[in-house]
Structures are given as C-alpha cells and as structure tokens.
C-alpha cells in the first residue's frame, strides 16, 4: 500500500514538471503603456539619406601647366618649405604659390574654374571644398595678377579672391584681378559680373568695365582715360588699348608710357616683388 502511494505521487510530480518549467505567457500591454510608448525614428530613405551622409570634401586643384620658374609651399601649423611647382601635381588647401618674372601657371579647380597666375605673383589657396553640386573656394592674392574663369552651369559656385584691400566674388564670370603696393588694385571684367567689396563699400563690374582700389565707377574711369595706358598691372594690353591701336595706328601710346598732349610720357612702374599685408589667409612675405 505504501509503495503504491509513492508511485502515484511520483507520477503526479512528473506530469506537473512541464508546467513548472514553462515561462509565463506574455501579457498584452495595457492601454496606458501603449499610449506612452515612444515610436522609433524612421530611417531616412533615398535622397534624404544620401544628403544626410554627405559633408563638404576637399576639391582637387590640378596644376595644368607651368611656364617658367614657380614654387609652392604647403603650410602646416603656419610653417612650410618652398619647393618647385610642377605640372600635373595636385594641390591642397593652404598651399601658397609664387611665380618668377617670366612665369605663367594654370590651375584647374575640377569642373568649376580655371585660374591663370601671371608673372611676379604670390597667391594662396585658402579654401576649396565641394558639397554635392555646390562648390566654395577662396584664394588670397598678396601681390601680382591672375585671370579667373569660373563656370556656374554645373552647379552653385562661390568663388572669392581676397586682396589686401578688397574681396572679389566671382560667379559664372571671367576677368582679371591685380594688386601691387604702388599701383593698388585693378579689376577688369571679361564676362558675367564681378562683385568687389570692402567693408560697407561694394561695386559690380560688367564685361568691358574695370575699377580700382577707390571703387571708382567705370564711367568715371572712361572719362579720365585720355590715352592708351599700356603699362598696367596686368603687363599687357586691355581691349580698349588694342582697339585704339588698331583704329589710331599713329596714336601717342608707347609701351610702358602714358602719353599726353604736352609731354612725351611718364613711366608706369611694374608691380614690386613684394608688398606688405595679405589677404584673408597669411601667405608670408
């Protein structure tokens, strides 16, 4: 009888073990818990995800050609060493370039701009970045002259050239910009519109117009210009000078001189090898 009781108790315990080992059934959330639950943020999709992941990246600045002697210096913690500049190499931000007296350097900013650095010029690449279709670049011209040709059809382009006295903004524009200590600034537009600003002063220059460090209006400069001025800061002939020589072959203009009706002319000095000051980036003496 006792053995029969033990067997019966063992059978009852074995039959109950699966119920004891099974985890409790999950209970449905209460209405209060459901109302206070915070939904997980939806993951960005398509273009939104690509735009969120995109950040400004350095552009490639390629040296297309070097005619004559030119040097470069990449600044690290404000210091660097001058090295020969060679065609085909790519330049980084905070790179300074200086050219000799008979030198021309051509730079290409990917698909957005081409800049020709003329002789006796010192210029630095302060910023050059791309974010999607938008491009932002800034150069610092300490002395000398450059020709810039900026493309805007491929997307927004914010291209600036800073000088010691003013900043020129270029958007879908081509033209010349020069600065020297004795002659000051000269900006000449070939196409599009240049915007020149310094503090509260600003002026826009259209094709065929030019201005100076005083932001003189182009119409006033035209009235003041009596004779061809061939010794300008760009070291060449402007469009008006070429037209004057073509139409008036016996004119008083002499290379390096500006004629007048009472004297034989006065020498126009060339840009000096160095001038004090600097643009928005420090590119040394």
Secondary structure, DSSP 8 states (H G I E B T S, - for coil): -HHHHHHHHHHHHHHHHHHHHS--------HHHHHH---------HHHHHHHH---EE--EEEEEEES-EEEEE-BTTB---EE--TT-EE-TTEEEEE-TT-EEEEEETTTEEEEE-SS-EEEEEEEEEETTEEEEEEEEEEEEEEEEE--TTS-EEEEEE-SS-EEEESS-EEEEEEETTTEEEEEEEESEEEEEETTEEEEEETT-EEETT---HHHHHHH--S---S-TTSS--HHHHHHHHH-TT-S--TTEE--SSSS-EE-----S--S--SSS----
